[in-house]
Amino acid sequence: MKIHTMSRGHHVSTAYGSVTWMGLMVFFLTACTSTPPRYPEDHARFERIVEAVETLRRAYEQRDEAAIHDLALPLQEVEQLEQEIARDFSTFSTITLTWAIDRITIKGDLIFVAIHWDGIWNRPAAKQPIHEAGHGILIWSGTQVILWAGVEGDVPFGIADRLS
């Protein structure tokens, strides 16, 4: 009976010869493929939601009104937010915004994305930037196409209005 041993060179001696740990790792990594999501349609929807949220953040930071408008549903609340965002763009020369998703809740077609955010807004001639942070909820709608439907709580949009 042959006993399995390991030497300093990370070889395993067996009755069948020496096998390197690297060979074993390659075997296990290729043999143990990841399993697909249990609910692929829900998984794909979550990915679309996360992408829409990131697209909104990036468009705001890049001061891209057209991209924000393309994400928005034609609702009065969202149109008001778009006006507040336009005032942010005319007031601040640069905007740096980071956020993280804390939770995603789906109720039918409505999607509630809880975020915590941190931002820096710079005025063209100001010496000190404005730093704000908070927690809020971005409301979205849709299954295949995810569109912005509103907000709740403290969100980073409309900072110029808050300062006036």
Secondary structure by P-SEA (a helix, b strand, c coil): cbbbbbccccccccccccccaaaaaaaaaaaccccccccaaaaaaaaaaaaaaaaaaaaaaaccaaaaaaaccccaaaaaaaaaaaaaaacccbbbbbbbbccccccccbbbbbbcccbbbbcccccbbbbbbbbbbbbbbbccbbbbcccccccccccccccc
